């Protein structure tokens, strides 16, 4: 017996307009092909129906699945006083997109439905500048929207949190600033490498996460920051256990970038513990490394004419974690 194999075959069918004209309807069909005992069986598994208006703009698109359960795939049909087992044609709608345009042929709204027209998942609205450039996109569940949610001022009600994007352009018409927000809030993601290596490029990783999270899960965010792992405390113990502590410390030192020194956090911020003692950074605080110089406590700042300028910074081997490669800080890369 030959082992069955499954192959997906896609066919695109067009209809609605004469030859050489763009179709008003496009149907994409996916077939599952199995082979067993030398016999090939082709069965429709899913189909996508895409419709266009007279201006070749998308009207809607619908994804159907045809893999109905075996118990519902066949039924007995009465024919001439006999019952015959026959295959029943059936399909289930998985999702449905609808698009709307203004008189200037600009997309003004997009809606996503589930298995029925009563199952609205989300709705997006699009706003434009007078020159036609896209200005703002706002997405939310209409069932949760109140009158305070307007494009010019989004509500900060946690139960009513739409997602949005805004765009600003330079004189050449290119996007100068692109922001994402949830009801006015900024949502930032933080990435740490899973192993003892330097973090990848922040820009490339942010682009990848933005695309994958949006396409797979419909998740949007404002920024992604990459941070290097500091070889202290628990992570230091972990590196010792796997025998990588010396190797990781060498990696940080070998990749030290002097250009990051002017931007490290300890040059412009302080950490304060619950007793009022000062530290040059939160990593030093976790290690119990007090500040050098005369200003070690909040009380010391009450001294007349005292200044934090030119005070020495306490450093250790872990500091290479902030200067290695593109640098690392609470705001991500330094260079």
ZALO-567640 format. One record per residue (C-alpha): x, y, z; residue in three letters. Coordinates in pm, whole numbers, padded with zeros to 5 digits, always signed. Last residue first. Layout:
XYZAla/...
***
This chain:
+02341+05417+01849Unk/+02194+05398+02199Unk/+01957+05107+02146Unk/+01656+05058+02373Unk/+01493+05334+02576Unk/+01566+05169+02910Unk/+01925+05148+02788Unk/+02152+04935+02568Unk/+02432+05001+02323Unk/+02457+04934+01950Unk/+02735+04682+02011Unk/+02851+04677+02372Unk/+02815+04995+02580Unk/+02532+04906+02819Unk/+02636+04545+02882Unk/+02994+04665+02916Unk/+02880+04816+03246Unk/+02855+04463+03390Unk/+03232+04462+03442Unk/+03201+04733+03704Unk/+03151+05110+03735Unk/+03078+05366+04005Unk/+03040+05710+03848Unk/+03252+06009+03961Unk/+03069+06339+04024Unk/+03135+06595+03751Unk/+02797+06763+03799Unk/+02580+06646+04086Unk/+02605+06984+04255Unk/+02590+07109+04612Unk/+02567+07486+04653Unk/+02401+07450+04995Unk/+02370+07090+05125Unk/+02018+06961+05072Unk/+02140+06717+04804Unk/+02330+06525+05073Unk/+01997+06432+05233Unk/+01906+06238+04919Unk/+02201+06010+04988Unk/+02545+05935+04842Unk/+02666+06278+04733Unk/+03027+06310+04847Unk/+03197+06109+04574Unk/+03140+05750+04463Unk/+02791+05612+04444Unk/+02694+05295+04626Unk/+02724+04954+04456Unk/+02458+04735+04622Unk/+02447+04497+04324Unk/+02077+04562+04258Unk/+02145+04934+04300Unk/+02435+04916+04055Unk/+02194+04763+03803Unk/+01939+05037+03877Unk/+02190+05305+03780Unk/+02430+05556+03940Unk/+02298+05476+04286Unk/+02157+05703+04556Unk/+02048+05613+04908Unk/+01705+05738+05017Unk/+01611+05441+05234Unk/+01364+05307+04979Unk/+01636+05299+04711Unk/+01706+05579+04465Unk/+01836+05534+04109Unk/+02000+05823+03927Unk/+01986+05955+03571Unk/+02198+06160+03327Unk/+02541+06001+03292Unk/+02424+05667+03436Unk/+02187+05619+03144Unk/+02454+05568+02878Unk/+02452+05822+02595Unk/+02804+05970+02608Unk/+02956+05623+02644Unk/+02789+05481+02334Unk/+03060+05592+02091Unk/+03316+05394+02289Unk/+03161+05071+02151Unk/+03257+04762+02353Unk/+03210+04452+02137Unk/+03509+04260+02274Unk/+03406+04351+02628Unk/+03050+04223+02587Unk/+03160+03900+02421Unk/+03426+03846+02689Unk/+03161+03872+02959Unk/+02950+03620+02766Unk/+03234+03368+02734Unk/+03326+03395+03102Unk/+02964+03340+03206Unk/+02886+03059+02958Unk/+02924+02741+03167Unk/+02551+02656+03167Unk/+02530+02692+03546Unk/+02755+02999+03553Unk/+02542+03171+03291Unk/+02232+03108+03503Unk/+02404+03249+03811Unk/+02492+03566+03619Unk/+02132+03588+03498Unk/+02009+03559+03855Unk/+02244+03826+03999Unk/+02445+04008+03731Unk/+02550+03942+03371Unk/+02320+04211+03224Unk/+02113+04096+02928Unk/+02115+04346+02643Unk/+01803+04549+02579Unk/+01600+04587+02259Unk/+01315+04840+02253Unk/+01003+04799+02041Unk/+00779+05097+01978Unk/+00411+05185+01941Unk/+00224+04854+01934Unk/-00033+04665+01727Unk/-00177+04316+01774Unk/-00404+04166+01506Unk/-00283+03816+01595Unk/-00099+03670+01296Unk/-00079+03963+01054Unk/-00033+04241+01311Unk/+00201+04046+01538Unk/+00411+03935+01239Unk/+00443+04278+01075Unk/+00516+04481+01388Unk/+00748+04210+01522Unk/+00951+04209+01199Unk/+00971+04588+01172Unk/+01072+04612+01538Unk/+01341+04347+01488Unk/+01489+04532+01191Unk/+01492+04866+01376Unk/+01632+04720+01699Unk/+01915+04535+01526Unk/+01978+04208+01708Unk/+02050+04175+02082Unk/+02399+04058+02183Unk/+02436+03695+02279Unk/+02405+03477+02590Unk/+02060+03332+02520Unk/+01696+03439+02505Unk/+01788+03785+02383Unk/+01587+04058+02557Unk/+01303+04244+02386Unk/+01087+04521+02532Unk/+00751+04624+02384Unk/+00604+04974+02406Unk/+00235+05070+02406Unk/+00176+05446+02408Unk/-00162+05555+02538Unk/-00394+05796+02355Unk/-00673+05542+02316Unk/-00417+05278+02218Unk/-00144+05441+02012Unk/+00074+05405+01703Unk/+00295+05680+01565Unk/+00458+05731+01224Unk/+00679+06036+01173Unk/+00850+06168+00861Unk/+00651+05979+00598Unk/+00762+06103+00255Unk/+00576+06382+00080Unk/+00892+06569-00014Unk/+00817+06849+00231Unk/+00808+06606+00521Unk/+00510+06394+00624Unk/+00322+06313+00945Unk/+00125+05995+01003Unk/-00108+05874+01280Unk/-00203+05522+01381Unk/-00484+05402+01604Unk/-00606+05129+01835Unk/-00932+05164+02018Unk/-00957+05127+02395Unk/-01306+05135+02538Unk/-01296+04940+02860Unk/-00973+05118+02959Unk/-01140+05456+02917Unk/-00869+05688+02781Unk/-01103+05843+02525Unk/-00961+05943+02190Unk/-00946+06305+02080Unk/-00937+06422+01718Unk/-01061+06092+01573Unk/-01352+06081+01812Unk/-01424+05848+02101Unk/-01620+06063+02345Unk/-01949+05947+02188Unk/-01908+05593+02318Unk/-01753+05291+02148Unk/-01781+04939+02288Unk/-02017+04788+02030Unk/-01820+04965+01757Unk/-01512+04747+01825Unk/-01219+04971+01744Unk/-00973+05081+01477Unk/-00852+05435+01406Unk/-00633+05530+01111Unk/-00492+05882+01070Unk/-00340+06120+00819Unk/-00315+05941+00484Unk/-00194+06182+00218Unk/-00463+06328-00010Unk/-00339+06688-00017Unk/-00618+06795+00220Unk/-00489+06546+00477Unk/-00669+06213+00507Unk/-00873+06016+00761Unk/-00929+05638+00760Unk/-01174+05447+00981Unk/-01122+05085+01083Unk/-01390+04846+01210Unk/-01347+04539+01426Unk/-01481+04188+01487Unk/-01839+04231+01358Unk/-02026+03905+01412Unk/-02378+03999+01297Unk/-02284+03971+00930Unk/-02202+03605+00990Unk/-01901+03373+01031Unk/-01670+03653+01139Unk/-01677+04010+01020Unk/-01393+04254+00952Unk/-01467+04610+00849Unk/-01269+04866+00649Unk/-01349+05236+00629Unk/-01261+05552+00438Unk/-01066+05417+00138Unk/-01015+05705-00102Unk/-01205+05711-00432Unk/-01255+06090-00413Unk/-01628+06040-00356Unk/-01546+05841-00043Unk/-01474+05467-00027Unk/-01601+05167+00174Unk/-01446+04821+00215Unk/-01592+04498+00360Unk/-01392+04198+00485Unk/-01547+03855+00562Unk/-01417+03572+00775Unk/-01462+03196+00819Unk/-01776+03126+00618Unk/-01865+02758+00631Unk/-01918+02527+00336Unk/-02138+02237+00240Unk/-02212+02003-00050Unk/-02364+01678+00073Unk/-02214+01355-00052Unk/-02463+01080-00124Unk/-02583+00763+00048Unk/-02889+00643-00141Unk/-03222+00554+00011Unk/-03472+00376-00213Unk/-03837+00440-00290Unk/-03743+00604-00618Unk/-03475+00829-00460Unk/-03456+00923-00092Unk/-03119+01077-00008Unk/-02911+00948+00281Unk/-02640+01186+00400Unk/-02267+01246+00367Unk/-02040+01533+00476Unk/-02210+01603+00808Unk/-02061+01310+01000Unk/-01729+01365+00817Unk/-01699+01713+00966Unk/-01690+02007+00718Unk/-01364+02091+00549Unk/-01509+02340+00303Unk/-01373+02663+00452Unk/-01483+02999+00317Unk/-01288+03326+00307Unk/-01473+03638+00194Unk/-01350+03955+00026Unk/-01536+04281-00015Unk/-01574+04582-00240Unk/-01215+04608-00355Unk/-01162+04883-00610Unk/-01154+04809-00982Unk/-01345+05129-01061Unk/-01657+04932-01158Unk/-01653+04762-00817Unk/-01442+04462-00721Unk/-01526+04130-00551Unk/-01294+03874-00391Unk/-01414+03520-00312Unk/-01171+03300-00122Unk/-01203+02922-00119Unk/-01116+02639+00114Unk/-01072+02261+00121Unk/-01202+02141-00218Unk/-01126+01772-00255Unk/-00905+01599-00511Unk/-00864+01224-00494Unk/-00585+01039-00675Unk/-00600+00661-00700Unk/-00282+00454-00710Unk/-00367+00270-00388Unk/-00399+00608-00208Unk/-00321+00956-00332Unk/-00459+01267-00163Unk/-00514+01611-00312Unk/-00644+01894-00093Unk/-00779+02173-00306Unk/-00753+02549-00260Unk/-00983+02777-00460Unk/-00931+03146-00538Unk/-01235+03319-00681Unk/-01208+03661-00842Unk/-01512+03877-00912Unk/-01534+04206-01101Unk/-01255+04085-01328Unk/-00992+04317-01475Unk/-01041+04341-01850Unk/-00836+04130-02095Unk/-01141+03907-02171Unk/-01480+04055-02086Unk/-01589+04117-01727Unk/-01773+03919-01460Unk/-01561+03611-01403Unk/-01223+03500-01279Unk/-01115+03162-01141Unk/-00788+03116-00957Unk/-00684+02760-00875Unk/-00473+02646-00581Unk/-00363+02286-00530Unk/-00258+02166-00186Unk/-00099+01822-00180Unk/-00160+01548+00071Unk/+00011+01212+00052Unk/-00125+00866+00131Unk/+00134+00592+00189Unk/+00131+00340-00093Unk/+00000+00000+00000Unk/
***
